């Protein structure tokens, strides 16, 4: 199994500070009101450290980095 991570947001906690978008602009942008828009899908491995910083830097703890496991398909089965 291959482990992948994704950024998750608790929209009821988010106050729109925008720090996450400053720390991770490749995956998070802000809408017109300052709330984050997160690129869907797994976080690229080269951005995992930046993602962890963005999650840790959220002043209201609205972000999380969640692990998801995906099975790699096998071409042969026994």
Secondary structure, DSSP 8 states (H G I E B T S, - for coil): -EEEEEEEE-TTT-----HHHHH-TTTEEE-TTS-EEE--S---GGGHHHHHHHHHH-TT--EEEEEEEE----S---
